[in-house]
Amino acid sequence: MSKELEEGNQLQLDYNKLEKAVSSSPGIIPVAVQDADTQEVVLVAYVNELAFRKSLEVGEAVFWSTSRNELWHKGMESGNSFELVDVRVNCEQNSVLYVVRPKGGGMCHTKNQDGKSRKGCYYRRLNRETGQLENTEP
């Protein structure tokens, strides 16, 4: 990922993400991830059947990385894993919600100005007057 995309203030939404994800990784569904303590949605990722079953088996969030086409056991590299507290399935059974508790301090792979992992991936808000992104977590 580019630094400008992850840290910049220009809105650059990837409207082709789902098309790219499904074409490279068939058999995936979205998974929203919510912090069990704060109720904040911290990220949206994807799971396939293998990642879903692995999550249930190990009791931690495991995703399917659509960019690397492999299992992504959150925290194996960063140390910021997610304990799986609850799993919810939507009405059409085409997406899931992982309610998690962070283990290791952070939620996002990006770092704040102090070099610490951010509390979630939604650390910028859109200023609707200027059209610019504003950082909510320095």
Secondary structure, 3 states (H helix, E strand, C coil): CCHHHHHCCECCCCCCHHHHHHHHCCCCEEEEEEECCCCCEEEEEEECHHHHHHHHHHCECEEEECCCCEEEECCCCCCCEEEEEEEEECCCCCCEEEEEEEECCCCCCCECCCCCECCCCCCEEECCCCCEEEECCC
